[in-house]
Amino acid sequence: MKIHDALLGLIIFVGGLIICYVAKDFPDQNDGKPGPWLFPVVLSLLFSLSGLILFFKKFKTLKDRPLIDVQDRVGAAGMLKILVLLSLIIFYILTSEFLGFLIAMGLTMLIMMLVLRTKLYMALLVSACATLGIYLIFAKVLLVPLPEGLFYF
């Protein structure tokens, strides 16, 4: 199934506005500094702006393509990939407290990329860098407590 980019832009725009509406009610910190609302509000507004830009860039092609184009069914290999990816998400949820964020996320990303036929060296490199980058952003910059797991890191 293919969704026209203009319609996708509208969906992204509305989704960003909904996230912004919900996040604006998050509290401030006690010392008057912006609290947990700031990050999701800024990101959702950028998200909405991106959706709006996509909509206006693709609006002129609305008459050339249908809004939604339903194509052939997903084959057995495609369904297997979908099931494996969903299973890996469940794997992360169930094991992250025990294994810790770094190990659980690293394994999840590595296996996902291998299932999607990424070359081994690229899958190792990208999953390690992405996992470390996500960890540094959330644990060290945003001070979000992530599961420590077996090795306490």
C-alpha positions in Angstrom: 0.0 0.0 0.0 1.3 3.4 -1.0 0.0 6.6 0.6 0.3 9.8 -1.4 3.0 12.1 0.1 0.5 15.0 0.4 -1.8 12.9 2.5 1.1 11.6 4.6 2.2 15.2 5.2 -1.3 16.0 6.5 -1.2 13.0 8.8 2.2 14.0 10.1 1.0 17.6 10.6 -2.0 16.6 12.6 -0.1 14.0 14.6 2.5 16.6 15.6 -0.3 19.0 16.7 -1.9 16.3 18.8 1.4 15.5 20.5 2.0 19.2 21.1 -1.5 19.6 22.6 -0.9 16.7 25.1 2.7 17.7 26.0 1.9 21.4 26.7 0.2 20.3 29.9 3.3 18.6 31.3 4.6 20.5 34.4 7.4 23.0 34.8 10.3 22.4 37.2 10.0 23.8 40.7 12.7 26.5 40.1 10.8 28.1 37.1 12.9 26.5 34.4 11.2 24.6 31.5 10.2 21.1 32.6 9.5 17.9 30.8 7.1 19.6 28.4 9.8 21.5 26.4 11.4 18.6 24.5 8.2 17.0 23.2 6.6 20.3 22.4 9.6 21.5 20.4 9.9 18.2 18.6 6.2 18.0 17.8 6.2 21.5 16.4 9.1 20.6 14.2 7.3 17.4 13.2 4.2 19.4 12.3 6.2 21.9 10.3 7.9 19.0 8.4 4.5 17.5 7.6 3.2 20.9 6.4 6.2 21.4 4.1 5.7 17.8 2.7 2.0 18.5 2.1 2.7 21.8 0.2 5.6 20.3 -1.8 3.5 17.3 -3.0 0.1 19.1 -3.3 0.5 19.8 -7.0 0.9 16.0 -7.7 -2.4 15.1 -6.1 -4.1 14.7 -9.5 -1.3 12.4 -10.9 -1.6 9.7 -8.3 -4.4 8.3 -6.1 -4.3 9.2 -2.4 -4.0 5.5 -1.4 -2.8 2.8 -3.8 -3.4 -0.7 -2.6 -0.9 -3.1 -4.2 -0.3 -6.8 -4.1 -0.5 -8.7 -0.8 2.6 -9.1 1.4 4.3 -12.4 0.6 5.4 -15.0 3.1 8.9 -13.6 3.4 7.5 -10.1 4.1 5.1 -11.5 6.8 8.0 -13.3 8.4 10.1 -10.1 8.5 7.1 -8.2 10.1 6.7 -11.0 12.7 10.4 -11.0 13.5 10.5 -7.3 13.9 7.5 -7.3 16.2 9.0 -10.1 18.2 12.2 -8.1 18.6 10.3 -5.2 20.0 8.7 -7.5 22.5 12.1 -9.0 23.2 13.5 -5.5 24.1 10.5 -4.7 26.3 10.9 -8.0 28.2 14.7 -8.1 28.6 15.8 -4.5 28.9 15.4 -4.4 32.7 17.5 -7.6 33.0 20.1 -7.1 30.3 20.2 -3.3 30.5 19.5 -0.7 27.8 22.8 -1.0 26.0 22.8 -4.8 25.5 19.1 -5.1 24.8 18.9 -2.2 22.4 22.1 -3.2 20.7 21.0 -6.8 20.1 17.5 -5.7 19.0 18.9 -3.2 16.4 21.5 -5.6 15.2 19.1 -8.4 14.6 16.5 -6.1 13.0 19.1 -4.9 10.5 20.3 -8.4 9.7 16.7 -9.5 9.1 16.3 -6.6 6.7 19.4 -7.9 4.9 21.9 -5.2 5.9 25.6 -6.3 5.5 27.0 -7.6 8.7 29.8 -5.0 9.1 27.3 -2.2 8.5 24.7 -3.7 10.9 27.4 -4.0 13.6 28.6 -0.4 13.0 25.2 1.3 12.8 23.6 -0.6 15.7 26.6 0.1 18.0 26.8 3.8 17.0 23.0 4.3 17.2 22.7 2.5 20.5 25.5 4.5 22.0 24.1 7.7 20.6 20.7 7.1 21.9 22.1 6.2 25.3 24.3 9.4 25.5 21.4 11.6 24.5 18.8 10.2 26.9 21.0 9.1 29.8 23.6 11.7 29.9 22.1 14.8 28.3 18.3 14.5 29.1 19.0 12.6 32.3 16.4 9.9 31.6 17.0 6.8 33.7 17.6 3.9 31.4 17.6 0.2 32.6 21.1 -0.7 33.9 20.8 -4.4 33.8 23.5 -7.0 34.4 26.6 -4.8 34.2 25.3 -1.6 35.7 26.0 0.7 32.8 
